[in-house]
Amino acid sequence: MGSNKSKKPQMLLCILLIIVGLVMACGNFIPNDYIKFGVTLVSLCVGVFGAFNALGQSGNTNEETK
């Protein structure tokens, strides 16, 4: 049985994580370029993966009820 929980908080968290990744990529918060690249890449990948995951799960509730 699927629950009808809203994925809006998860989606907002993912969007916030993507924005933080973009700010870190453009800013000088981390002086080492390699560490900045790694942290930025991880935050962007986790944010995009979470956003796709939240969007994909919202369509599964319709298929389960059929």
Phi, psi and omega in degrees: 000126180271142177266152182263047178285145179281138178264013182296316178297322178294321180294318179295322177295320179294319177296320177297320179294323177295317179295319177297320177298319179292321178294320179294327179291326183268341184266176178248040180288326178247119185288329182279125185293323182290319177292319178298318179297316180295313180294319179295316180297318179295315181294321178292319180294317179295320179295315180291319178297318178294322178294315177296323179295317179293321179289325180289327181284338181290334180274346183287336183292329179289325181287329182287333183281344182280000000 
